[in-house]
Amino acid sequence: MRHLAKVAEKGHETGMTPRNVAIVWAPNLLRCKELEVGGVAALQGVGVQAVVTEFLVCYTDLIFCDRLPNISLPPIQGTNIYFFFF
C-alpha cells in the first residue's frame, strides 16, 4: 500500500492520481467471488472497492503507522462533546 501511495504522490506528473491507482488496483486488492459473476452488482461492487482503496491510498501513512498522532477535533456544534484521538 505504501508503494501505491508513493505512485499516487507523483499523480500530477504521471496521471496516476489516488483515484486512478484505486481504480486499477482495487479489483486485485479487494477480490470477492461474488463480483466475479458479473452483472450490475459486480459493477457496483467494483465502485465500492475503488472508494475503499482510494481511502487506503490517501491515508496510508496514518492507517499503517506504528503510532497514531495526537489529534483533537473541535466540539460538535451545539454540544460540549469533544473528540480526542491518541
mmCIF file as gemmi writes it, N, C-alpha and C atoms, coordinates in Angstrom:
data_model
loop_
_atom_site.group_PDB
_atom_site.id
_atom_site.type_symbol
_atom_site.label_atom_id
_atom_site.label_alt_id
_atom_site.label_comp_id
_atom_site.label_asym_id
_atom_site.label_entity_id
_atom_site.label_seq_id
_atom_site.pdbx_PDB_ins_code
_atom_site.Cartn_x
_atom_site.Cartn_y
_atom_site.Cartn_z
_atom_site.occupancy
_atom_site.B_iso_or_equiv
_atom_site.pdbx_formal_charge
_atom_site.auth_seq_id
_atom_site.auth_asym_id
_atom_site.pdbx_PDB_model_num
ATOM 1 N N . MET Axp A 1 ? 0.827 -1.181 0 1 0 ? 1 A 1
ATOM 2 C CA . MET Axp A 1 ? 0 0 0 1 0 ? 1 A 1
ATOM 3 C C . MET Axp A 1 ? 0.879 1.255 0 1 0 ? 1 A 1
ATOM 4 N N . ARG Axp A 2 ? 1.984 1.183 0.706 1 0 ? 2 A 1
ATOM 5 C CA . ARG Axp A 2 ? 2.883 2.346 0.722 1 0 ? 2 A 1
ATOM 6 C C . ARG Axp A 2 ? 3.43 2.645 -0.672 1 0 ? 2 A 1
ATOM 7 N N . HIS Axp A 3 ? 3.706 1.6 -1.436 1 0 ? 3 A 1
ATOM 8 C CA . HIS Axp A 3 ? 4.192 1.804 -2.798 1 0 ? 3 A 1
ATOM 9 C C . HIS Axp A 3 ? 3.12 2.508 -3.639 1 0 ? 3 A 1
ATOM 10 N N . LEU Axp A 4 ? 1.882 2.084 -3.509 1 0 ? 4 A 1
ATOM 11 C CA . LEU Axp A 4 ? 0.806 2.716 -4.265 1 0 ? 4 A 1
ATOM 12 C C . LEU Axp A 4 ? 0.617 4.17 -3.845 1 0 ? 4 A 1
ATOM 13 N N . ALA Axp A 5 ? 0.797 4.451 -2.572 1 0 ? 5 A 1
ATOM 14 C CA . ALA Axp A 5 ? 0.709 5.839 -2.104 1 0 ? 5 A 1
ATOM 15 C C . ALA Axp A 5 ? 1.83 6.685 -2.72 1 0 ? 5 A 1
ATOM 16 N N . LYS Axp A 6 ? 3.024 6.114 -2.824 1 0 ? 6 A 1
ATOM 17 C CA . LYS Axp A 6 ? 4.136 6.843 -3.461 1 0 ? 6 A 1
ATOM 18 C C . LYS Axp A 6 ? 3.858 7.087 -4.934 1 0 ? 6 A 1
ATOM 19 N N . VAL Axp A 7 ? 3.273 6.098 -5.609 1 0 ? 7 A 1
ATOM 20 C CA . VAL Axp A 7 ? 2.901 6.274 -7.018 1 0 ? 7 A 1
ATOM 21 C C . VAL Axp A 7 ? 1.895 7.416 -7.134 1 0 ? 7 A 1
ATOM 22 N N . ALA Axp A 8 ? 0.911 7.444 -6.242 1 0 ? 8 A 1
ATOM 23 C CA . ALA Axp A 8 ? -0.125 8.475 -6.281 1 0 ? 8 A 1
ATOM 24 C C . ALA Axp A 8 ? 0.435 9.867 -5.978 1 0 ? 8 A 1
ATOM 25 N N . GLU Axp A 9 ? 1.497 9.947 -5.176 1 0 ? 9 A 1
ATOM 26 C CA . GLU Axp A 9 ? 2.12 11.237 -4.893 1 0 ? 9 A 1
ATOM 27 C C . GLU Axp A 9 ? 2.638 11.911 -6.157 1 0 ? 9 A 1
ATOM 28 N N . LYS Axp A 10 ? 2.998 11.127 -7.141 1 0 ? 10 A 1
ATOM 29 C CA . LYS Axp A 10 ? 3.501 11.648 -8.414 1 0 ? 10 A 1
ATOM 30 C C . LYS Axp A 10 ? 2.376 11.777 -9.447 1 0 ? 10 A 1
ATOM 31 N N . GLY Axp A 11 ? 1.142 11.714 -9.001 1 0 ? 11 A 1
ATOM 32 C CA . GLY Axp A 11 ? -0.008 11.742 -9.894 1 0 ? 11 A 1
ATOM 33 C C . GLY Axp A 11 ? -0.067 12.964 -10.784 1 0 ? 11 A 1
ATOM 34 N N . HIS Axp A 12 ? 0.404 14.102 -10.284 1 0 ? 12 A 1
ATOM 35 C CA . HIS Axp A 12 ? 0.395 15.316 -11.107 1 0 ? 12 A 1
ATOM 36 C C . HIS Axp A 12 ? 1.338 15.191 -12.3 1 0 ? 12 A 1
ATOM 37 N N . GLU Axp A 13 ? 2.335 14.316 -12.204 1 0 ? 13 A 1
ATOM 38 C CA . GLU Axp A 13 ? 3.275 14.095 -13.306 1 0 ? 13 A 1
ATOM 39 C C . GLU Axp A 13 ? 2.869 12.91 -14.186 1 0 ? 13 A 1
ATOM 40 N N . THR Axp A 14 ? 2.303 11.884 -13.568 1 0 ? 14 A 1
ATOM 41 C CA . THR Axp A 14 ? 2.054 10.623 -14.274 1 0 ? 14 A 1
ATOM 42 C C . THR Axp A 14 ? 0.595 10.384 -14.634 1 0 ? 14 A 1
ATOM 43 N N . GLY Axp A 15 ? -0.306 11.113 -14.016 1 0 ? 15 A 1
ATOM 44 C CA . GLY Axp A 15 ? -1.732 10.865 -14.221 1 0 ? 15 A 1
ATOM 45 C C . GLY Axp A 15 ? -2.286 9.786 -13.305 1 0 ? 15 A 1
ATOM 46 N N . MET Axp A 16 ? -1.413 9.158 -12.522 1 0 ? 16 A 1
ATOM 47 C CA . MET Axp A 16 ? -1.855 8.11 -11.593 1 0 ? 16 A 1
ATOM 48 C C . MET Axp A 16 ? -2.188 8.742 -10.245 1 0 ? 16 A 1
ATOM 49 N N . THR Axp A 17 ? -3.306 9.43 -10.223 1 0 ? 17 A 1
ATOM 50 C CA . THR Axp A 17 ? -3.807 10.054 -9.001 1 0 ? 17 A 1
ATOM 51 C C . THR Axp A 17 ? -4.285 8.959 -8.047 1 0 ? 17 A 1
ATOM 52 N N . PRO Axp A 18 ? -4.568 9.295 -6.8 1 0 ? 18 A 1
ATOM 53 C CA . PRO Axp A 18 ? -5.092 8.268 -5.885 1 0 ? 18 A 1
ATOM 54 C C . PRO Axp A 18 ? -6.322 7.557 -6.449 1 0 ? 18 A 1
ATOM 55 N N . ARG Axp A 19 ? -7.198 8.285 -7.112 1 0 ? 19 A 1
ATOM 56 C CA . ARG Axp A 19 ? -8.397 7.66 -7.684 1 0 ? 19 A 1
ATOM 57 C C . ARG Axp A 19 ? -8.027 6.687 -8.802 1 0 ? 19 A 1
ATOM 58 N N . ASN Axp A 20 ? -7.12 7.085 -9.681 1 0 ? 20 A 1
ATOM 59 C CA . ASN Axp A 20 ? -6.733 6.206 -10.781 1 0 ? 20 A 1
ATOM 60 C C . ASN Axp A 20 ? -5.992 4.965 -10.283 1 0 ? 20 A 1
ATOM 61 N N . VAL Axp A 21 ? -5.124 5.146 -9.295 1 0 ? 21 A 1
ATOM 62 C CA . VAL Axp A 21 ? -4.438 3.998 -8.694 1 0 ? 21 A 1
ATOM 63 C C . VAL Axp A 21 ? -5.474 3.044 -8.105 1 0 ? 21 A 1
ATOM 64 N N . ALA Axp A 22 ? -6.473 3.607 -7.434 1 0 ? 22 A 1
ATOM 65 C CA . ALA Axp A 22 ? -7.511 2.777 -6.813 1 0 ? 22 A 1
ATOM 66 C C . ALA Axp A 22 ? -8.321 2.017 -7.853 1 0 ? 22 A 1
ATOM 67 N N . ILE Axp A 23 ? -8.676 2.666 -8.943 1 0 ? 23 A 1
ATOM 68 C CA . ILE Axp A 23 ? -9.465 2.008 -9.989 1 0 ? 23 A 1
ATOM 69 C C . ILE Axp A 23 ? -8.698 0.818 -10.569 1 0 ? 23 A 1
ATOM 70 N N . VAL Axp A 24 ? -7.404 1.007 -10.766 1 0 ? 24 A 1
ATOM 71 C CA . VAL Axp A 24 ? -6.586 -0.054 -11.352 1 0 ? 24 A 1
ATOM 72 C C . VAL Axp A 24 ? -6.361 -1.202 -10.371 1 0 ? 24 A 1
ATOM 73 N N . TRP Axp A 25 ? -6.059 -0.877 -9.113 1 0 ? 25 A 1
ATOM 74 C CA . TRP Axp A 25 ? -5.634 -1.9 -8.161 1 0 ? 25 A 1
ATOM 75 C C . TRP Axp A 25 ? -6.749 -2.486 -7.295 1 0 ? 25 A 1
ATOM 76 N N . ALA Axp A 26 ? -7.877 -1.814 -7.164 1 0 ? 26 A 1
ATOM 77 C CA . ALA Axp A 26 ? -8.944 -2.29 -6.272 1 0 ? 26 A 1
ATOM 78 C C . ALA Axp A 26 ? -9.383 -3.72 -6.56 1 0 ? 26 A 1
ATOM 79 N N . PRO Axp A 27 ? -9.617 -4.1 -7.813 1 0 ? 27 A 1
ATOM 80 C CA . PRO Axp A 27 ? -10.066 -5.477 -8.057 1 0 ? 27 A 1
ATOM 81 C C . PRO Axp A 27 ? -9.054 -6.537 -7.62 1 0 ? 27 A 1
ATOM 82 N N . ASN Axp A 28 ? -7.772 -6.188 -7.6 1 0 ? 28 A 1
ATOM 83 C CA . ASN Axp A 28 ? -6.747 -7.144 -7.17 1 0 ? 28 A 1
ATOM 84 C C . ASN Axp A 28 ? -6.571 -7.151 -5.656 1 0 ? 28 A 1
ATOM 85 N N . LEU Axp A 29 ? -6.737 -6.009 -5.036 1 0 ? 29 A 1
ATOM 86 C CA . LEU Axp A 29 ? -6.525 -5.916 -3.59 1 0 ? 29 A 1
ATOM 87 C C . LEU Axp A 29 ? -7.734 -6.398 -2.791 1 0 ? 29 A 1
ATOM 88 N N . LEU Axp A 30 ? -8.916 -6.171 -3.315 1 0 ? 30 A 1
ATOM 89 C CA . LEU Axp A 30 ? -10.146 -6.493 -2.585 1 0 ? 30 A 1
ATOM 90 C C . LEU Axp A 30 ? -11.011 -7.457 -3.389 1 0 ? 30 A 1
ATOM 91 N N . ARG Axp A 31 ? -10.452 -8.542 -3.817 1 0 ? 31 A 1
ATOM 92 C CA . ARG Axp A 31 ? -11.15 -9.522 -4.659 1 0 ? 31 A 1
ATOM 93 C C . ARG Axp A 31 ? -12.265 -10.212 -3.871 1 0 ? 31 A 1
ATOM 94 N N . CYS Axp A 32 ? -13.348 -10.451 -4.563 1 0 ? 32 A 1
ATOM 95 C CA . CYS Axp A 32 ? -14.518 -11.085 -3.96 1 0 ? 32 A 1
ATOM 96 C C . CYS Axp A 32 ? -15.152 -12.009 -4.993 1 0 ? 32 A 1
ATOM 97 N N . LYS Axp A 33 ? -15.446 -13.265 -4.621 1 0 ? 33 A 1
ATOM 98 C CA . LYS Axp A 33 ? -16.016 -14.231 -5.566 1 0 ? 33 A 1
ATOM 99 C C . LYS Axp A 33 ? -17.353 -13.765 -6.131 1 0 ? 33 A 1
ATOM 100 N N . GLU Axp A 34 ? -18.147 -13.097 -5.309 1 0 ? 34 A 1
ATOM 101 C CA . GLU Axp A 34 ? -19.464 -12.65 -5.754 1 0 ? 34 A 1
ATOM 102 C C . GLU Axp A 34 ? -19.345 -11.685 -6.932 1 0 ? 34 A 1
ATOM 103 N N . LEU Axp A 35 ? -18.25 -10.914 -6.98 1 0 ? 35 A 1
ATOM 104 C CA . LEU Axp A 35 ? -18.086 -9.941 -8.057 1 0 ? 35 A 1
ATOM 105 C C . LEU Axp A 35 ? -17.61 -10.576 -9.352 1 0 ? 35 A 1
ATOM 106 N N . GLU Axp A 36 ? -17.092 -11.784 -9.277 1 0 ? 36 A 1
ATOM 107 C CA . GLU Axp A 36 ? -16.591 -12.448 -10.476 1 0 ? 36 A 1
ATOM 108 C C . GLU Axp A 36 ? -17.722 -12.96 -11.367 1 0 ? 36 A 1
ATOM 109 N N . VAL Axp A 37 ? -18.936 -13.034 -10.825 1 0 ? 37 A 1
ATOM 110 C CA . VAL Axp A 37 ? -20.084 -13.499 -11.59 1 0 ? 37 A 1
ATOM 111 C C . VAL Axp A 37 ? -20.45 -12.477 -12.665 1 0 ? 37 A 1
ATOM 112 N N . GLY Axp A 38 ? -20.288 -11.203 -12.352 1 0 ? 38 A 1
ATOM 113 C CA . GLY Axp A 38 ? -20.604 -10.148 -13.315 1 0 ? 38 A 1
ATOM 114 C C . GLY Axp A 38 ? -21.947 -9.518 -13.035 1 0 ? 38 A 1
ATOM 115 N N . GLY Axp A 39 ? -22.416 -8.731 -13.974 1 0 ? 39 A 1
ATOM 116 C CA . GLY Axp A 39 ? -23.707 -8.067 -13.832 1 0 ? 39 A 1
ATOM 117 C C . GLY Axp A 39 ? -23.595 -6.714 -13.167 1 0 ? 39 A 1
ATOM 118 N N . VAL Axp A 40 ? -24.748 -6.113 -12.923 1 0 ? 40 A 1
ATOM 119 C CA . VAL Axp A 40 ? -24.821 -4.777 -12.337 1 0 ? 40 A 1
ATOM 120 C C . VAL Axp A 40 ? -24.235 -4.757 -10.927 1 0 ? 40 A 1
ATOM 121 N N . ALA Axp A 41 ? -24.519 -5.781 -10.149 1 0 ? 41 A 1
ATOM 122 C CA . ALA Axp A 41 ? -23.998 -5.846 -8.781 1 0 ? 41 A 1
ATOM 123 C C . ALA Axp A 41 ? -22.479 -5.837 -8.779 1 0 ? 41 A 1
ATOM 124 N N . ALA Axp A 42 ? -21.887 -6.5 -9.753 1 0 ? 42 A 1
ATOM 125 C CA . ALA Axp A 42 ? -20.426 -6.535 -9.842 1 0 ? 42 A 1
ATOM 126 C C . ALA Axp A 42 ? -19.877 -5.144 -10.124 1 0 ? 42 A 1
ATOM 127 N N . LEU Axp A 43 ? -20.534 -4.406 -11.005 1 0 ? 43 A 1
ATOM 128 C CA . LEU Axp A 43 ? -20.077 -3.045 -11.304 1 0 ? 43 A 1
ATOM 129 C C . LEU Axp A 43 ? -20.181 -2.141 -10.078 1 0 ? 43 A 1
ATOM 130 N N . GLN Axp A 44 ? -21.263 -2.287 -9.323 1 0 ? 44 A 1
ATOM 131 C CA . GLN Axp A 44 ? -21.423 -1.5 -8.105 1 0 ? 44 A 1
ATOM 132 C C . GLN Axp A 44 ? -20.358 -1.898 -7.078 1 0 ? 44 A 1
ATOM 133 N N . GLY Axp A 45 ? -20.086 -3.192 -6.985 1 0 ? 45 A 1
ATOM 134 C CA . GLY Axp A 45 ? -19.079 -3.677 -6.041 1 0 ? 45 A 1
ATOM 135 C C . GLY Axp A 45 ? -17.698 -3.152 -6.368 1 0 ? 45 A 1
ATOM 136 N N . VAL Axp A 46 ? -17.369 -3.085 -7.645 1 0 ? 46 A 1
ATOM 137 C CA . VAL Axp A 46 ? -16.069 -2.564 -8.064 1 0 ? 46 A 1
ATOM 138 C C . VAL Axp A 46 ? -15.963 -1.094 -7.67 1 0 ? 46 A 1
ATOM 139 N N . GLY Axp A 47 ? -17.06 -0.355 -7.78 1 0 ? 47 A 1
ATOM 140 C CA . GLY Axp A 47 ? -17.059 1.045 -7.366 1 0 ? 47 A 1
ATOM 141 C C . GLY Axp A 47 ? -16.766 1.2 -5.883 1 0 ? 47 A 1
ATOM 142 N N . VAL Axp A 48 ? -17.374 0.349 -5.076 1 0 ? 48 A 1
ATOM 143 C CA . VAL Axp A 48 ? -17.124 0.377 -3.629 1 0 ? 48 A 1
ATOM 144 C C . VAL Axp A 48 ? -15.668 0.014 -3.349 1 0 ? 48 A 1
ATOM 145 N N . GLN Axp A 49 ? -15.168 -1.008 -4.031 1 0 ? 49 A 1
ATOM 146 C CA . GLN Axp A 49 ? -13.767 -1.398 -3.864 1 0 ? 49 A 1
ATOM 147 C C . GLN Axp A 49 ? -12.839 -0.231 -4.183 1 0 ? 49 A 1
ATOM 148 N N . ALA Axp A 50 ? -13.137 0.504 -5.246 1 0 ? 50 A 1
ATOM 149 C CA . ALA Axp A 50 ? -12.294 1.621 -5.651 1 0 ? 50 A 1
ATOM 150 C C . ALA Axp A 50 ? -12.308 2.728 -4.607 1 0 ? 50 A 1
ATOM 151 N N . VAL Axp A 51 ? -13.469 3.005 -4.031 1 0 ? 51 A 1
ATOM 152 C CA . VAL Axp A 51 ? -13.564 4.044 -2.996 1 0 ? 51 A 1
ATOM 153 C C . VAL Axp A 51 ? -12.751 3.646 -1.769 1 0 ? 51 A 1
ATOM 154 N N . VAL Axp A 52 ? -12.886 2.406 -1.34 1 0 ? 52 A 1
ATOM 155 C CA . VAL Axp A 52 ? -12.138 1.923 -0.169 1 0 ? 52 A 1
ATOM 156 C C . VAL Axp A 52 ? -10.638 1.961 -0.452 1 0 ? 52 A 1
ATOM 157 N N . THR Axp A 53 ? -10.237 1.521 -1.635 1 0 ? 53 A 1
ATOM 158 C CA . THR Axp A 53 ? -8.817 1.514 -1.993 1 0 ? 53 A 1
ATOM 159 C C . THR Axp A 53 ? -8.269 2.934 -2.07 1 0 ? 53 A 1
ATOM 160 N N . GLU Axp A 54 ? -9.051 3.855 -2.628 1 0 ? 54 A 1
ATOM 161 C CA . GLU Axp A 54 ? -8.608 5.255 -2.683 1 0 ? 54 A 1
ATOM 162 C C . GLU Axp A 54 ? -8.394 5.81 -1.278 1 0 ? 54 A 1
ATOM 163 N N . PHE Axp A 55 ? -9.295 5.498 -0.376 1 0 ? 55 A 1
ATOM 164 C CA . PHE Axp A 55 ? -9.147 5.922 1.018 1 0 ? 55 A 1
ATOM 165 C C . PHE Axp A 55 ? -7.849 5.37 1.606 1 0 ? 55 A 1
ATOM 166 N N . LEU Axp A 56 ? -7.592 4.08 1.377 1 0 ? 56 A 1
ATOM 167 C CA . LEU Axp A 56 ? -6.37 3.461 1.889 1 0 ? 56 A 1
ATOM 168 C C . LEU Axp A 56 ? -5.12 4.123 1.301 1 0 ? 56 A 1
ATOM 169 N N . VAL Axp A 57 ? -5.155 4.426 0.005 1 0 ? 57 A 1
ATOM 170 C CA . VAL Axp A 57 ? -4.011 5.072 -0.645 1 0 ? 57 A 1
ATOM 171 C C . VAL Axp A 57 ? -3.795 6.469 -0.054 1 0 ? 57 A 1
ATOM 172 N N . CYS Axp A 58 ? -4.864 7.228 0.106 1 0 ? 58 A 1
ATOM 173 C CA . CYS Axp A 58 ? -4.752 8.603 0.603 1 0 ? 58 A 1
ATOM 174 C C . CYS Axp A 58 ? -4.293 8.678 2.059 1 0 ? 58 A 1
ATOM 175 N N . TYR Axp A 59 ? -4.669 7.702 2.862 1 0 ? 59 A 1
ATOM 176 C CA . TYR Axp A 59 ? -4.371 7.747 4.298 1 0 ? 59 A 1
ATOM 177 C C . TYR Axp A 59 ? -3.431 6.632 4.743 1 0 ? 59 A 1
ATOM 178 N N . THR Axp A 60 ? -2.61 6.148 3.818 1 0 ? 60 A 1
ATOM 179 C CA . THR Axp A 60 ? -1.677 5.062 4.122 1 0 ? 60 A 1
ATOM 180 C C . THR Axp A 60 ? -0.799 5.386 5.324 1 0 ? 60 A 1
ATOM 181 N N . ASP Axp A 61 ? -0.235 6.582 5.352 1 0 ? 61 A 1
ATOM 182 C CA . ASP Axp A 61 ? 0.674 6.936 6.448 1 0 ? 61 A 1
ATOM 183 C C . ASP Axp A 61 ? -0.022 6.905 7.804 1 0 ? 61 A 1
ATOM 184 N N . LEU Axp A 62 ? -1.266 7.299 7.845 1 0 ? 62 A 1
ATOM 185 C CA . LEU Axp A 62 ? -1.996 7.307 9.112 1 0 ? 62 A 1
ATOM 186 C C . LEU Axp A 62 ? -2.483 5.907 9.483 1 0 ? 62 A 1
ATOM 187 N N . ILE Axp A 63 ? -2.997 5.173 8.51 1 0 ? 63 A 1
ATOM 188 C CA . ILE Axp A 63 ? -3.572 3.847 8.776 1 0 ? 63 A 1
ATOM 189 C C . ILE Axp A 63 ? -2.497 2.822 9.136 1 0 ? 63 A 1
ATOM 190 N N . PHE Axp A 64 ? -1.37 2.877 8.442 1 0 ? 64 A 1
ATOM 191 C CA . PHE Axp A 64 ? -0.336 1.86 8.621 1 0 ? 64 A 1
ATOM 192 C C . PHE Axp A 64 ? 0.878 2.365 9.391 1 0 ? 64 A 1
ATOM 193 N N . CYS Axp A 65 ? 0.677 3.34 10.271 1 0 ? 65 A 1
ATOM 194 C CA . CYS Axp A 65 ? 1.795 3.843 11.06 1 0 ? 65 A 1
ATOM 195 C C . CYS Axp A 65 ? 1.943 3.027 12.344 1 0 ? 65 A 1
ATOM 196 N N . ASP Axp A 66 ? 3.105 3.15 12.949 1 0 ? 66 A 1
ATOM 197 C CA . ASP Axp A 66 ? 3.368 2.426 14.192 1 0 ? 66 A 1
ATOM 198 C C . ASP Axp A 66 ? 2.683 3.071 15.383 1 0 ? 66 A 1
ATOM 199 N N . ARG Axp A 67 ? 2.496 4.379 15.301 1 0 ? 67 A 1
ATOM 200 C CA . ARG Axp A 67 ? 1.918 5.12 16.415 1 0 ? 67 A 1
ATOM 201 C C . ARG Axp A 67 ? 1.017 6.214 15.865 1 0 ? 67 A 1
ATOM 202 N N . LEU Axp A 68 ? -0.193 6.317 16.37 1 0 ? 68 A 1
ATOM 203 C CA . LEU Axp A 68 ? -1.11 7.347 15.909 1 0 ? 68 A 1
ATOM 204 C C . LEU Axp A 68 ? -0.729 8.711 16.484 1 0 ? 68 A 1
ATOM 205 N N . PRO Axp A 69 ? -0.875 9.761 15.69 1 0 ? 69 A 1
ATOM 206 C CA . PRO Axp A 69 ? -0.589 11.102 16.203 1 0 ? 69 A 1
ATOM 207 C C . PRO Axp A 69 ? -1.7 11.555 17.14 1 0 ? 69 A 1
ATOM 208 N N . ASN Axp A 70 ? -1.392 12.523 17.988 1 0 ? 70 A 1
ATOM 209 C CA . ASN Axp A 70 ? -2.407 13.12 18.861 1 0 ? 70 A 1
ATOM 210 C C . ASN Axp A 70 ? -3.209 14.11 18.03 1 0 ? 70 A 1
ATOM 211 N N . ILE Axp A 71 ? -4.508 13.894 17.955 1 0 ? 71 A 1
ATOM 212 C CA . ILE Axp A 71 ? -5.384 14.76 17.176 1 0 ? 71 A 1
ATOM 213 C C . ILE Axp A 71 ? -6.569 15.129 18.051 1 0 ? 71 A 1
ATOM 214 N N . SER Axp A 72 ? -6.886 16.404 18.09 1 0 ? 72 A 1
ATOM 215 C CA . SER Axp A 72 ? -8.109 16.816 18.77 1 0 ? 72 A 1
ATOM 216 C C . SER Axp A 72 ? -8.949 17.591 17.767 1 0 ? 72 A 1
ATOM 217 N N . LEU Axp A 73 ? -10.223 17.283 17.739 1 0 ? 73 A 1
ATOM 218 C CA . LEU Axp A 73 ? -11.148 17.929 16.822 1 0 ? 73 A 1
ATOM 219 C C . LEU Axp A 73 ? -12.012 18.903 17.595 1 0 ? 73 A 1
ATOM 220 N N . PRO Axp A 74 ? -12.511 19.941 16.927 1 0 ? 74 A 1
ATOM 221 C CA . PRO Axp A 74 ? -13.393 20.887 17.619 1 0 ? 74 A 1
ATOM 222 C C . PRO Axp A 74 ? -14.673 20.186 18.059 1 0 ? 74 A 1
ATOM 223 N N . PRO Axp A 75 ? -15.361 20.756 19.049 1 0 ? 75 A 1
ATOM 224 C CA . PRO Axp A 75 ? -16.58 20.105 19.534 1 0 ? 75 A 1
ATOM 225 C C . PRO Axp A 75 ? -17.661 20.078 18.455 1 0 ? 75 A 1
ATOM 226 N N . ILE Axp A 76 ? -18.587 19.146 18.602 1 0 ? 76 A 1
ATOM 227 C CA . ILE Axp A 76 ? -19.752 19.108 17.724 1 0 ? 76 A 1
ATOM 228 C C . ILE Axp A 76 ? -20.59 20.339 18.024 1 0 ? 76 A 1
ATOM 229 N N . GLN Axp A 77 ? -20.988 21.03 16.98 1 0 ? 77 A 1
ATOM 230 C CA . GLN Axp A 77 ? -21.707 22.289 17.15 1 0 ? 77 A 1
ATOM 231 C C . GLN Axp A 77 ? -22.954 22.106 18.012 1 0 ? 77 A 1
ATOM 232 N N . GLY Axp A 78 ? -23.106 22.995 18.985 1 0 ? 78 A 1
ATOM 233 C CA . GLY Axp A 78 ? -24.27 22.954 19.86 1 0 ? 78 A 1
ATOM 234 C C . GLY Axp A 78 ? -24.136 21.995 21.027 1 0 ? 78 A 1
ATOM 235 N N . THR Axp A 79 ? -22.951 21.39 21.214 1 0 ? 79 A 1
ATOM 236 C CA . THR Axp A 79 ? -22.753 20.467 22.328 1 0 ? 79 A 1
ATOM 237 C C . THR Axp A 79 ? -21.417 20.774 22.996 1 0 ? 79 A 1
ATOM 238 N N . ASN Axp A 80 ? -21.149 20.096 24.065 1 0 ? 80 A 1
ATOM 239 C CA . ASN Axp A 80 ? -19.85 20.182 24.729 1 0 ? 80 A 1
ATOM 240 C C . ASN Axp A 80 ? -19.046 18.912 24.489 1 0 ? 80 A 1
ATOM 241 N N . ILE Axp A 81 ? -19.326 18.21 23.389 1 0 ? 81 A 1
ATOM 242 C CA . ILE Axp A 81 ? -18.669 16.942 23.093 1 0 ? 81 A 1
ATOM 243 C C . ILE Axp A 81 ? -17.411 17.203 22.267 1 0 ? 81 A 1
ATOM 244 N N . TYR Axp A 82 ? -16.286 16.742 22.775 1 0 ? 82 A 1
ATOM 245 C CA . TYR Axp A 82 ? -15.008 16.845 22.067 1 0 ? 82 A 1
ATOM 246 C C . TYR Axp A 82 ? -14.535 15.448 21.697 1 0 ? 82 A 1
ATOM 247 N N . PHE Axp A 83 ? -13.765 15.364 20.646 1 0 ? 83 A 1
ATOM 248 C CA . PHE Axp A 83 ? -13.172 14.104 20.258 1 0 ? 83 A 1
ATOM 249 C C . PHE Axp A 83 ? -11.664 14.214 20.385 1 0 ? 83 A 1
ATOM 250 N N . PHE Axp A 84 ? -11.064 13.245 21.027 1 0 ? 84 A 1
ATOM 251 C CA . PHE Axp A 84 ? -9.622 13.189 21.156 1 0 ? 84 A 1
ATOM 252 C C . PHE Axp A 84 ? -9.156 11.827 20.681 1 0 ? 84 A 1
ATOM 253 N N . PHE Axp A 85 ? -8.105 11.813 19.889 1 0 ? 85 A 1
ATOM 254 C CA . PHE Axp A 85 ? -7.534 10.564 19.408 1 0 ? 85 A 1
ATOM 255 C C . PHE Axp A 85 ? -6.108 10.492 19.881 1 0 ? 85 A 1
ATOM 256 N N . PHE Axp A 86 ? -5.734 9.387 20.484 1 0 ? 86 A 1
ATOM 257 C CA . PHE Axp A 86 ? -4.364 9.236 20.983 1 0 ? 86 A 1
ATOM 258 C C . PHE Axp A 86 ? -3.714 8.049 20.352 1 0 ? 86 A 1
